[in-house]
Amino acid sequence: MLFKYQGFDSTGKKVKSKIEALNLNEAKGKLKVKGILYTSLSQEDFNLSKFSLKRKKTLSLSSLSYLSRDLSIYLNSGISLISAINLLNQRYKNDKVLNSFFESISTYLDEGKNFYVSLESQNVVNLPEFFKQSVKISENGGLLESVLLELAHFLKEQDRIRKQVSSALAYPLFILFISFFMVGFMLSFIVPKITSIFTQIDQELPQSTKIVIALGDFFSTNYMYILAILFVIITSFIILMKKSKVFKYAFDKFTLKLPFFSTMIEQGELARFSYMNSILIKSGVPIVQSINLSANILKNSVIKRVFVEASKSVVEGKKLSVLLSTNNIYKIDEAFIHSIAIGEDTSKMYEILNNLATLYNEANKDKTDIFLALLEPVFMLIVGVTIGFIVISMLLPIFSMNLG
């Protein structure tokens, strides 16, 4: 439950905020620990506008990256963790979500809990499991500052890739959408008007013209049903991808069989796994646990399953490289397996994984740039051919009349 309070802090400054607690007495105890003399304390009003099946908020990759970086900078400068959290709270006091998040963390730290337990206990923001586990291990090993900075770099890179692809896809998808609209409009409204001219001509129409007329009649009669079916298909696909593990696995397996795209997907996943695994190993996380945590951030469920299954067998003392090469789920890139084998033999897994992440990121970036550069002209070519076919098909009977 959230309790709102007003009062004065230990310096005599007037404060007004909210605090999370199970009941009123616990809220009073937490305020006492924080050194706040409250003048009013009450549970936050419950109303329908605030009730929205309340769930934890999810921070964007960029926001989490900035928070990790700033916290690392504060800690490296010699500021204590609780002071660093309070400084961040002041910086983001106008952001209700982050303000509540830092208030909760600050309260738990004041109670004597460590940073990991504070992150795990708060109910404001949903944090990735690999992020919390990295904090847990690094905090115990005294590497919190450096690991937070590594996490900031990782999250920033993931956000950069996502934004790059989104921005590059925006224009081609806009062209595709407008083109579909234009073709649909021509078939639904323009073609039927021209068709009425042909009905007055006692002449055999070309086959292409008949096809366009048939499509025009179909679209003009059923365009509402077509739009409804497209909406249902797209919505169903999105829901199934989120809710059905079987459907998502089947779709992910299908994408890994597509030429060119399969390589892009695999390299992206291997780069993500390698970088995350290197961070966790540097933090002191055991190899078995780091493999499992790194696998959980993968988006492709087929490749994810390969590494999750491998992590179960690594516990028994088997080598990761051997397990990857002998798995029956999906054939992982041989170069990746060979590099992992070298890392296991030389006990330099961190360096090997870090280099693999860089190499796969660069290779995947090149392929993504080529794909996005080709996407726009391909879309325009398809649309141009489609519209050209419609126009020529409708002009052929007119040319035939003139020649006749």
N, C-alpha and C positions, 0 to 999 in steps of 0.2 A: 504494500500500500504506500501511497505517496502522502506525505504530510507537508503542508506549507507553513512557514514560520516567519516571524519578524522578530528582530532583537538587535543585540550588540555583540560584536566579537571581543576577543581578549584585548584589543587595542582601543576599544570604545567606539569603533566605527559601526554605523548602522548597517545592518544586513537584512536581506529579504530573499528567501530562496525556498527550495523544496528539499525534502530528505526522504529516503526510502527506508521503511521499517515495517515489521510485522504487526506492531500495535503501537498505541500511544506511549506506553511506558518505555518501549524500546527506542522510540523516537526521542523521548526526553533524555534517555541515557546517552544516545549518540550525540545530541547537542551538547551535553555536559562534557563528553570526551573532547569535542571540538572547541570547547571553551566559549560557547555561545550562550549568552544570557537572553533567553527568549521572552518577548512580551506577549506574543500570541502564537499558538500552535494548534492546528486543527487539520483533520483529514481533508484532503482535496475533494471538493464537491464531485459527486457522481451524477453525470447526466448523459443523455443519449449522444450529445455532440462529442463527448470525450470517450464514449464507449464505442470502439470499433474493432471488437474482438482483439483487444490489444496484444500485439506481438512485439518482439524486439525489432528495433529498426536495423537496417543493414546499411553500413557506411559504404560509400563508393570507394573504389580502389585508390583514387587520388587522395581522398580525405584521410584514409587510413595511412597512406604513405606519408603525407605531410605530418600527421600526428606522431608517427614513429620517428621521423627525421627530427622534428622539434624536440621530442622527449630525449632522443639520443644526444642532441646538442646540449640541452640543459644538463644532463647527467655528466657529460664529458667536461663541462665547465666547472664541475665540483658541487653543483646544487643537489641537495638531497631529493629523493624520489617524491616525497610528499610535497616539498616546495615546488618541484617541477610540475606536478599535477595541478597545484593551486595556481601557478602562473598560466598554465594552459587554460584553466577554468576561467581566469580573468580575460584571456584573449578571446575566448569563444562564449562570453557571457550572453551574447545576443542570440546565440543558437540554442534553442530550447532542448534539442536532443543531446547535443554535446555537453551543454551545461549540466543536465541531469546525469549524464554519464560520468563526468568528472566529479560531480558532487558525491555520487555513489562510491567511486574509487577512493576519493579522499576520506570518506567516512570509514570505509573498511580498513584503509591504511592507518587511520587514527586509532582504530580498535586493536592494532597490532598484527593485522594480517599482512602477508606478503603480497607482492604485485600480482602474481599469478592467481592466487585465491581471490583477490579483489576483482580481477577481470572475470573470473569464473562465477563469482557470486552476484555481480551486478545484473540487473534485468532490463537494461535500457537498450544496449546495442548488442547485436549478434555478431560476434567476432569469429573469423575462421579458426578451425581447430588447430591447424598448423601454426598459426600466429601465437595462440595461447601456449601450445607445447614448447615452442621456441623460447618464449618468455620464461616458462617454468624451468627449463633446463639451464638456460643462460643465466638466470637469476641465481640459481644454486652454484653455478660455476664462476660467478663474478664477471660474466661477459655480456651483461645486459646492454651496455651502451653500444658495443660493436655489432651485436646481433640485431638490435633495433635499427641500426643504420643499414645493415644488409637487407633486412626486411623492407625498409623504405625503398631501397633501390629495386628490389624485386617487384614490389607492388607498383612502383612507378613505371617500370618497364612493361608490366602486364597491362597497365592502363594506357600506355603509349601505343602498344600494339592494337588494343581494342579500338582506340580512337582513330588510329590510322586507317584501319580497315573500314570502320563506320563512315568516316569522312570520304574515303575513296569510293565507297559503294553508293553514297548518297546521290551523286549526279547520274550514274548509269541507271539506278533504280527509279529515279525521277523520270528519266527519259522513257524507260520501259513502261512505267505507269501511264504517262501521257500518251504513249504510242498505243497501248491497249485501249485507252479511252477513245482515241481517234479512230482506230480500226472498228471498235464496237459501234461508235457513232455513225460511221460510214455505212456499215452493214445494216444497222437498225433503222436509219432515217434517210440517208442519201440514196442508197441502192434501190429501196422500194419505190422511190419517186421516179427514178430513171427507168425502172422495170416497166412502169405503166406505159412508157413510150413503145417498148418492144412488143407489148401485147397487141398493138395496133398494126404491127408489121407481119405480113404473112411470109415469114422467112425463117429458115432453120438457123438457130443461134449456135455459136461456137460452144464447144464443151466447157471451156473455162468460164464463159459467161453464164452458162447454166449452173455451174458450181457456185459462182458468186451470188447469183439470184437465189439459189436454194439456201445458202448461208444467210443472206439478207432476210429472207422470209422467216428462217428459224430464229435469228437473233431478235428481229422486230416483234415476234410473237412471244418469245420466251425469255427476254432479257432480264426480267425480274427474277425468274426462276434460276437463271444462270448466276446472277449476282448472289442470290440466296445460297445456292449450292457451293459457290466459291467461298463464301463467308463460313459456311458450316465446315468445309474441308480444312480451311486454314485454322479455324478455332479448334477443331478436333485434333489436328496435328499438334498444335501448341500444348493442348491439355494432355494428350497422350505422351508427349515428350517429357512433360513435367511429372505426370502421375504414374505412368506405366513403365516399369523397368524393363519388361519384356519387349515392348515396342521400341524403347530407346536403344536397347542393346541391338535389336534387329536393324534399326536404322543406322546406328554407328557402324555395324558390321558391313552394311551395304556401302556406306561412304568410303570405307577402307578398301573397297574393290574398284573404286572409280579411278581411271588413269589420271595422273597429275595431282588430283585432289587428295588421293590417299597419301602421297609423299608429303604434301603440305601439312596434312593433319598429323601424320606420324612425327614429322620433324618438330612441329609445334608442341606436341605432347612430350616428346623426349627432352626438348629444351626446358620445358616447364618442370618436369620431373628432376632433371639434373641440377638445375639451379636451386630448387627448393631443398633437394636432398643435401647439396653441398652446404647450405646454410644450417640445416639441422645437424649435420655431422660436425660442423665447426662449433655449434652450440654445445656439443657434447652428448647429443641424443644417440642412443645405441642404434646400430645399423638396421636392426630389425624394425624398430619403432620408426626410424626415419624413412624407411622404404614405405611402410604402411601409411604414414602421414603424408608423404609426398604423393603417393598414389591417389589419395583422397581429394587432391586438388585438380586431378586430371578430368577433362570434360568428356573424352571419348570412353564410354563404358567398357569397350572391348580391351583397349590397351590398359585401362585401369584394372580390369580383372586379372590381366597377366601379372602385373606387379603385386597386387594384393595376394594372389595365390602364391607368388614367389616368396613374399614376406613370411608366409606361414611355414614354408619349408626351410627358410634361412635359419629359423629358430633351431632346427635339428642339426645345424652345422654345415649345411650345403652352401655352395657358392652361388651367388646371385647370377653370375655369368652363365653357369651351367644350367641353372633353372630356366633362364630366359631362352637359351638356345634349344632346350628340349621341351619347351611348353607346346601344348597342342591347341592353344587358343588362337594365337596370332604370331606370325613370324616377324620378330623384331629385327631391325636393321643390324646386319652382321658387324658393321663398323662400331656400332654402339656396344654390342656385346663384347667385342674384342677389347675395346677401351676399358670396359668395366673389369674384364679379366686382368688387364695390366694393373689397374688400380688395386685390385684385391691381392695380387702377388707382390706389389711394391709397398702396400699399406699407404698409398697416397690417393685415397678415394676422393678427398676434398678437392685436390688440385685437378684430378682427372675429370670429375663431375663439373667443376667450374669451367674448365676448358670446353667440355662437351656442350654445355649450355650456350657458351659464346658461339661455337661453331654452328650449332643447329639453329640458333637464333638468326645468324647472318645468312645461312643457306635458305631458311624459311622466308626471311625478309626479301631476298632476291626473287624467290618464286612468287611471293605475294605481289611484289611490284610488277612482275611480268603479267600475272593473271589480271590484276586490276587495270593495267595499261591496255590489255587486249579486250577487256570486258565491254568498254564503251563502244569501240568501233564494231564489235560483233553484234551488240544490241541494235545499233543504228543500221547495220547491214540487214539484219533480220526484219526490222520494221520497214526499211526502205523497200525490200523485196516484196513484203506482204502488201504494202500500200500500192506499189507499182503494179503488182499482179491484179489488184482490184480495179485500178484505173484503166489498165490496158484491156482487161476483160470487158469492161463496160464500154470502151471506145471501139472495140473490134466490130460490133454490129453496125455502128455508125459509119465506120470506114467502108464496110461491105456495101452499105446502102449507097454511098457516094460513088464507089467504083461501079456498082450495078447501074 
